[in-house]
Amino acid sequence: MSAKPSASRLRALSGVWVIVPAAGTGERLPGDRPKQYRDLLGRPIIDHTLSRLMVSLRPAGIVVPLAAGDAYWAQTDASSRRSQIHPIKGGASRAASVLAALDWLAERTADAVEVLVHDAVRPCVSQSEIFRLTNEPAGSDGALLAVRVRDTLKRVVDSRAVSTIDREQVWQALTPQYFQAAALRQAIRAAIEQEAGVTDESGAMELAGCKPRVVEGDVTNIKITRPGDLAIAAAILRSQA
């Protein structure tokens, strides 16, 4: 059974900030709006995600980088929680959006602050996962949630399987990912300058020579990417409720 966080532990994390990048368009989930604003059980996906983070973590605040001209944020429940949730202008990439949030925080908080970065379209993250991830301080290398790969992995070239990859050392990265804000800011800025094309925060830290701690997450912590994922996420949320 997963350890459950105590009330005192939740209060101890009140100095942690959360960054939820939400400037993407979600091209793999076609529709009339970016995927973070698609309907899930009567609410935008991002509202489910932000509510889950607020209840599970009780953070100092949440920074949400948005696309320029975002027409949908104002329609969310989260937009009314101005004292806790802070929308800012995001960037052209995930890394640029997270860096914008870290720059925003650096102007308002001490360098020692710790941050969680979480995907806007992972609404099923559990309180027990967040507790496992944050049960130790982020440390200089940080930490991330991940799950073991269960299926056989193939390297494919021109639609042909050319080799089988040893899955024993392969994990699928999830979010949240947990870092010292100053270290992550430096690593992401360096990755952008190098045009490294990192796709998550751990990748930037790895590029900087760090080895983030891997904490086993839950397979139910899915990222909504394709149309079928909406039904799966709805079923998970119902079961969790």
VENPEQUI-V680738 format. One record per residue. N is the residue number from 1. PHI is phi in radians with two decimals (999 if undefined). Layout:
# VENPEQUI-V680738
n phi
N PHI
N PHI
This chain:
# VENPEQUI-V680738
n phi
1 999
2 -1.20
3 -1.14
4 -1.78
5 -1.25
6 -1.48
7 -1.06
8 -1.17
9 -1.16
10 -1.08
11 -1.14
12 -1.15
13 -1.61
14 -1.15
15 -1.53
16 -1.48
17 -1.76
18 -2.10
19 -2.02
20 -2.16
21 -1.13
22 -2.45
23 -1.73
24 -1.34
25 -1.76
26 1.11
27 -1.15
28 -1.42
29 -2.13
30 -1.10
31 2.99
32 -1.54
33 -2.73
34 -0.98
35 -1.09
36 -1.14
37 -1.84
38 -1.20
39 -1.30
40 -2.42
41 0.94
42 1.50
43 -2.39
44 -1.05
45 -0.91
46 -1.13
47 -1.15
48 -1.04
49 -1.08
50 -1.18
51 -1.08
52 -1.08
53 -1.18
54 -1.11
55 -1.29
56 -1.34
57 -2.00
58 0.88
59 -1.32
60 -1.11
61 3.08
62 -2.19
63 -1.85
64 -2.11
65 -1.23
66 -2.04
67 -1.21
68 -1.06
69 1.30
70 -0.96
71 -1.74
72 -1.97
73 -0.98
74 -1.10
75 -1.57
76 -1.57
77 -1.13
78 -1.08
79 -1.11
80 -1.52
81 -1.69
82 -1.21
83 -1.38
84 -2.01
85 -2.08
86 -2.07
87 -1.32
88 -2.37
89 -1.34
90 -1.53
91 -2.06
92 -1.37
93 -2.37
94 -1.03
95 -1.04
96 -1.14
97 -1.18
98 -1.14
99 -1.10
100 -1.05
101 -1.16
102 -1.16
103 -1.11
104 -1.05
105 -1.18
106 -1.07
107 -1.37
108 -2.18
109 -2.35
110 -1.29
111 -1.08
112 -1.36
113 -1.06
114 -1.83
115 -2.27
116 -1.87
117 -1.97
118 -2.34
119 -1.18
120 -1.10
121 -1.90
122 -2.05
123 -1.41
124 -1.78
125 -1.00
126 -1.77
127 -1.08
128 -1.16
129 -1.10
130 -1.07
131 -1.10
132 -1.07
133 -1.16
134 -1.75
135 -1.16
136 -2.12
137 -1.01
138 -1.03
139 1.25
140 -1.20
141 -1.65
142 1.41
143 -2.74
144 -2.58
145 -1.42
146 -2.76
147 -2.21
148 -1.17
149 -1.32
150 -1.77
151 -1.66
152 -1.19
153 -1.83
154 -2.08
155 -1.55
156 -2.07
157 -2.25
158 0.91
159 1.13
160 -2.15
161 -1.28
162 -1.88
163 -2.89
164 -1.88
165 -1.64
166 -1.15
167 -1.52
168 -1.09
169 -1.90
170 -1.92
171 -2.15
172 -1.68
173 -1.26
174 -2.10
175 -2.30
176 -1.24
177 -2.10
178 -2.23
179 -2.52
180 -1.25
181 -1.04
182 -1.12
183 -1.16
184 -1.17
185 -1.05
186 -1.13
187 -1.18
188 -1.20
189 -1.05
190 -1.14
191 -1.12
192 -1.16
193 -1.09
194 -1.47
195 0.93
196 -1.35
197 1.15
198 -1.20
199 -1.89
200 -2.60
201 -1.23
202 -1.04
203 -1.05
204 -1.16
205 -1.16
206 -1.09
207 -1.06
208 -1.45
209 1.69
210 -1.54
211 -2.25
212 -1.02
213 -1.22
214 -1.73
215 -2.01
216 -1.19
217 -1.70
218 -1.89
219 -1.16
220 -1.33
221 -1.42
222 -1.51
223 -1.78
224 -1.35
225 -2.18
226 -2.10
227 -0.90
228 -1.13
229 -1.19
230 -1.11
231 -1.17
232 -1.13
233 -1.10
234 -1.07
235 -1.14
236 -1.14
237 -1.08
238 -1.12
239 -1.19
240 -1.22
241 -1.17
